[in-house]
Amino acid sequence: MNNIDIEKMKREIKVKVGGTVVFCGLLFTLMGCGKTVVDTTVEQQPTQTIETTIDDPVVDVPVVEPTADVSDNTTVEPEADEFADATFVQTGENSYTLHVDCPDNSNAPEIQQTIDRCYNDLWSEMLGVSPNLVNAVMTNGLNSPDGRLFDYDLYKNVVINMTDCDGFNHNYVITDDPTQYQNDESYVPLWDLSYTNDGMVTPHCCIACTVILKDSIKQTNGNLSLAFIRLYYGDDKFNQWMQECVTATGMTKEEICARYDADFVSQYDALGLVDASCADDVLQYVDGDIAITQFNDSGAVISTTTYTIQRDKTYGSK
């Protein structure tokens, strides 16, 4: 629309508004000019004085209850902490404390024996698991009655994808037939899983332990105690065991993983699916803090989560 159109519209609006005013004025004038003759003589009425009393207006004032005095003498009780008995406690963005009920055997001589026989340091650091944790798992395995780490068959042909500190992304798989994976360079078949009481433990065994351990930590949202149960009993039995706790407590799996340990969950293990003591059996050999590191495809560190062991647990003590 151009300027001329706008001015025209303004004039039309003025005419319409002005017409309305004039019309109203004419209408008012005609109403006072009818043919009927009206007697306009008004008889004088005696003057009367009317006294009126006007009461003060009544105003509704809202009733305000007196505010309770919360002076320094008043004590406000805090609400009860629903998770006061938590044994897995987040203390920072990437830091946790594990309250455990196990002896401190972090200086046991068998730990050095494990280090002398295995290749843990090399593979644990490459895959982002602190050596003290892998050494503890391997030491517990070497000192088990059958001298075996865990049942590798629970993870046979299960593909675990992981990126190492060099930025290489691999599909690790435990197999008794490595030839079926050797044509695909993205696969690392782990097949020589010797774990005996004499000689060196094979590198494949050490890699498999580290890979499955780190994947178990991932699958339990970073909860080490619960990760050991998955490591030893496999994913199917672990999920069934966790579901018993979910059903009994009304909490989600994520809520349980964020606060509690294996002993807590085992309270609801009506089917006797696992022996939760295997978690403390591992943690007794841990010396110092534990670190779990994630890498991106260029080998740079994405995050490092630190775990501190506190051997002071009273909940569910054995």
Disulfide bonds with the S-S distance in Angstrom:
none
